[in-house]
């Protein structure tokens, strides 16, 4: 499956307590991202990471998913961190009013 979070060729990969985003992540890959974030939300980890260094493109649907996930983690007393956000993520986030805590 193209968007399977365990598929290393996919733009969304779940690896332990991390979600790795690479290439273009958009509405087509949003279900895989949502699935990976749900897995992390259901796990007992106090802190999860979304790594975006390899991200080359992102759309508003993905930003909304990341924002919702950050809020869900926060409500549970946990953290979803986006360490070293890619330039494309920073720029898109700023254009949409700084939804994400980067």
Secondary structure, DSSP 8 states (H G I E B T S, - for coil): -TT-TT-TTSSEEEETTEEEEEEEE-TTTHHHHHHHHHHHHHS--SEEEEEEEEEEEE-HHHHHHHHHHHHHHHHTT-EEE-TT--HHHHHHHHHTT--S--
